[in-house]
Amino acid sequence: MQNREDIPQHSRGTSWVPSIKKLVKELKSCGATVVKLYPGNIVDQLNVKDILSSENSSEEIQMEEETVNGETQTECFPVVNIMHLVQFLTHCLQKCPLSYTVQDLRNLMVVMCRIALDLRLQTIVFDIEMCVATLLNCFGETQWPDEVQGFGTFFGMLTYVLI
């Protein structure tokens, strides 16, 4: 076999997966806001502020909604971009389930549930469902009792915010 220069020669056993911060940044580029992704006090319970201000990036993700003349900005909604993002995340979770911490999985579950509630994304609901199913498969059997109780609390907050 030929030694190719375009293929890295170092350890190739690890795969890159996007962090929560990178996913939120991509969703923000599609028009989402942190306030809408993590409503109410979910931000505090999931330590979202710490996650978004951490990592090696000097770029801060704004917590408040961006407005122009007192009105929230709305632009053309990129359903296809979000579909690709959800599919990529599903693939990462399937191939590298141990790359995310339990806290990351909780954050991703809340984000996926919030995305699923957006009526503009009804055409990609299957992709969202597959991502949620894959997320649930990432939790170990011993974690289930605690996680079910935690999800019940988060889902209760999500529905409360929508009413």
N, C-alpha and C positions, 0 to 999 in steps of 0.2 A: 504494500500500500504506500502511496505517495504522501510525503509530509507536506501538508498544505499550510501556507503562511496565514491564510485568512481564518483558520480555526485555532482558537486559543489552546496552548499546550499545557496549561495548568489544570488543576483538578476540575473535572467537569461533572462531579457528582451532585453539585448543588444547583438549584434553579432559582432564578429571580422571580419573586412574586411581588405585586404592588402592595405597598403599605396602606393603612387606613387613610393616612394623610394624602397619599397620591390619588387614591380613589375619590376622596372628597374634593380634591383639587380638580380632577377630571369632571366630576358631576357639577362643580361650580362653573366650569367652562361651558357646560351644557345648559346653564341657567338656574341650577339649584342653589339654595342658600343653606348654610349650616343650621339656621333657625328652623327651616322647614324640614330638614333631614332629621334633626334631633330636637323635637319640640319640648316645651315645658322644662321640667327639671331633669329630663333624661340626660342633658348635657353634663350636669354635675354627677349623676349616678354612674355614668360610663366614663368619666374623666376625659371627655372629649376635648376640653380646652388644653389639657396637658398633652394629649396625643397630637393635636394640631400644631402646638407650639414646639414640640420636640423634634427629634430626628436631626440629621446633619444639615438640613436646609435652613438657610437664613430667611427664607420667604415665609412670612406669616399669612395664615388664612384668616380672613376677617370673619368675625362671629355674627355681625349684624348684616341685615339686608341692605343691598345697595339701592339707593333711590336717586331719582333725578327730579328736581322740583317737587319733592315731597311724595312722588309716586314711585312705586316699585317698577323696575325695568322688566319688560317682557319682550322677548325676541322670538324668532322662528324656533320652534322646538325640535331638536335633533333626535328623533326617535331611533333612527338607525345607529347613531353614535352610542346611545345608551344601550341599545341591543347588543352591540359589539362589546361594550364594556362589561355587561352582565355575562355574556358568553365567555369572555376571557377570564373573568373572576371565577366562574364555574369550573373552567378548565384548570385554573391554578389550584382551586380547592380539591379537585379530584386527583391531580398529579402530585401535589405537595401539601397534604392536609396538616402536616405537623409544622408548617412554616408560619402558621398563625397561632397566637396565644388564645386562651379561652376568652380573654377580654376583647381581643380583635374579633373573634367569632361573634360575640355579643353585639359589638358595634356593627358588624356587617349584617347581622340579622335585623337590627333596627332599621338600617339604611334600606335593605331589600324590602322590608315590610312597608316603609314609607314610599318607596318607588312603586310598589304594587298598588298602592292606593291612588296613584295618579291616573286619572281617566284617559289621559293622552297616551298612555302606554298599554292600552288594552290589546293592541296588536302583538305585543311581545310578552304577554302574560305567561305563556308556556316557558319562555326562557327564564323569567323571574322565578316561576315555580321550581324549575330545575335547579336554580342557584340556591333557593331556600332548602330544598331537599338535600342538596350536597352539603350545605352548611350544617344541617342537622346531623348528617352522617359523620361530620368531623368531631363531634363530641363523643367522648368515651362513655361506656355503659355506666361506669361509676359516677360520672358527672350528671347523669340524667335527672335524678331527683332534685338536685339543687337548681339545675338549669331550667327545668319546667316551672318551678316556683318563680324564678327570676323573670322568665319570659312572660309569665302571667301578669306580673307587675308592669313590665314594659308595654305589653299589648293593651293593658287597661289604660295606660297613659296615652297611647297612640289614639285609641278610639275616643277618649275624653277630649283630646285636642281637636278632633275632627267635628265634634258636635257643636 
